Amino acid sequence: VYPGSSEVTLVSSPQQLTPVMVERTGQRGLAAGSGQGRMELRYMPAQTDIRAGDRLLTSGIDRVYPAGIPVARVSRVSRSQSSPYLRVESLPLAGLDRSRAVLVLVAEPQVIVP
């Protein structure tokens, strides 16, 4: 964020990783953009309680995004015998291809008193 402009990265961008949590269970994970208007929840153990329809919110753990911002909805969960992780696909909640404006969150500057 600069005085006259800002750079925006879509949550669906392949360069974007967003710490999220499953609203229903509180399980935390890392949502990665696929670059095709979709997202994938990475490194979710096979025993994780997650299902299609679950909503993903920002977890706030990275201190970049405040906790509780709706990010995506799980569209598909699949298991593989050869992997200890689930394959969790999700769709961003925002109409990223139809958005005309964005909200920029700016943190208050921290003043450190010696």
C-alpha positions, -999 to 999 in steps of 0.1 A, spaced: 0 0 0 14 33 -11 0 69 -6 -15 69 -41 -18 33 -51 -19 -3 -39 -9 -37 -53 -36 -63 -51 -30 -101 -54 -60 -123 -59 -65 -153 -35 -67 -175 -66 -32 -164 -78 -6 -192 -79 18 -169 -59 -7 -165 -31 -8 -186 1 -35 -177 26 -37 -191 61 -73 -202 67 -95 -221 91 -125 -242 85 -154 -223 100 -173 -254 112 -144 -271 130 -116 -245 135 -91 -267 117 -63 -245 102 -48 -249 68 -30 -231 40 -51 -222 9 -31 -219 -23 -43 -203 -55 -44 -225 -86 -44 -196 -111 -76 -208 -126 -101 -191 -103 -98 -219 -78 -80 -227 -46 -65 -258 -30 -62 -264 7 -27 -279 12 -13 -304 37 -46 -314 53 -41 -348 71 -63 -376 57 -83 -378 90 -93 -341 89 -130 -334 93 -137 -313 63 -164 -317 36 -178 -300 5 -198 -269 15 -175 -260 44 -165 -223 45 -129 -212 48 -121 -180 67 -88 -162 72 -72 -175 104 -53 -144 113 -22 -164 122 0 -146 97 -10 -111 110 -15 -100 74 -52 -107 72 -75 -102 102 -91 -135 114 -126 -142 102 -127 -129 66 -146 -153 44 -123 -166 16 -137 -197 -1 -161 -226 1 -149 -262 -2 -161 -277 -35 -145 -312 -34 -126 -334 -9 -109 -365 -22 -87 -391 -5 -59 -411 -20 -45 -444 -6 -10 -433 -16 -10 -399 2 -13 -390 39 -31 -358 28 -65 -350 15 -70 -332 -18 -93 -303 -9 -105 -280 -37 -123 -248 -31 -139 -218 -49 -133 -182 -38 -164 -166 -23 -158 -133 -41 -166 -130 -78 -130 -123 -87 -138 -120 -124 -166 -96 -117 -151 -73 -90 -149 -36 -98 -136 -24 -65 -116 -38 -36 -113 -29 1 -77 -22 12 -70 -29 49 -43 -7 63 -28 -14 97 -23 14 122 14 22 125 29 9 157 48 34 178 75 19 199 85 39 230 120 32 243 
